[in-house]
C-alpha cells in the first residue's frame, strides 16, 4: 500500500533527511587513504545519534552496522570492518539512513578517494547525473516507468549497465515502503505518481555487465565481472510543483 504524506509528515521527513544527508557528508569527508570502512561507520553512527536520531540500517534485517560502505566492485550492502582499508584511487559508496521522530531519510553517494582513474570518474559522473535525470522525471501525473526509463536511457547511452536485482523504493515511516522504483523501465508504465508520495531513487550502475552476486555473508553484493560499480541516492517527495529532494544537508 502506498502511503501519501501530509505537509506535516513531509516536514518531518525533511528533518530526517537533513540528518541523513549531513551524516553522509561527514562520511565522504572521512574517505581517505588508510582509513577503514569501520572508522567511517563510526563517524556516521556518532553523528546520527548525537542528533537524537537512530541509524535506520543498524539491525535492519540483521545488518550489523549503521552504514553500507561498498568499495570498487561492491555494488551495495558492503559491511564495514576494520580489515577493509581504503586506498588512493578507490571509489567508495556510502549508503546512510537516519530515523528521526518516526520518519526515515535515506541517501547514498559514491566518493572518490583522492585522484581516481578517468574511467572511474566517468562512471561516477554518469551515475550521479542518471539519478538527477530520474528525479526530473518524478513529476506528478507521470508513472514509475518514466523514472526508470530516464535513468536507464541516460546511463546506457554512455555505455554502462543498470543493476536489475536491486531497485529503489518508497520511504517514509518505514525504510522500505511501496512502490518499488526500478532504475530501468518503459515510459508510461507502472504506478502513477501522486502528490504526497515519497520515494528513494537510487541508481546502481555497473561499468560492465549488470549481473551481480551476493557473497556468503548474505549482504555484500558485487559485480559478476569484477568491474566497478557506483551508487547514488536521494529521498524525494512528489509535489504538485515538481519533485522535492528531502535528503539535503542544508
Buried (B, 14 or more C-beta within 10 A) or exposed (E): EBBEBEEEBBEBBBBBBBBBBBBBBBBBEBBBEEBBBBBBBBBBBBBBBEBEBBBBBBEEEEBBBBBBBBBBBBBBBBBBBEEBBBEEBBBBBBBBBBBBEEBBBBBBBBBBBEEBEEEBEBBBEBBBBBBBBBBEBBBBEBBBBBBBBBBBBBBBEBEBBBBEEBBBBBBBBBBBBBBBBBBBBEBEEBBBBEBBBBBBBBBBBBBBEBEBEBEEEEBBBBBBBEBBBBBBBBBBBBBEEEBBBBBBBE
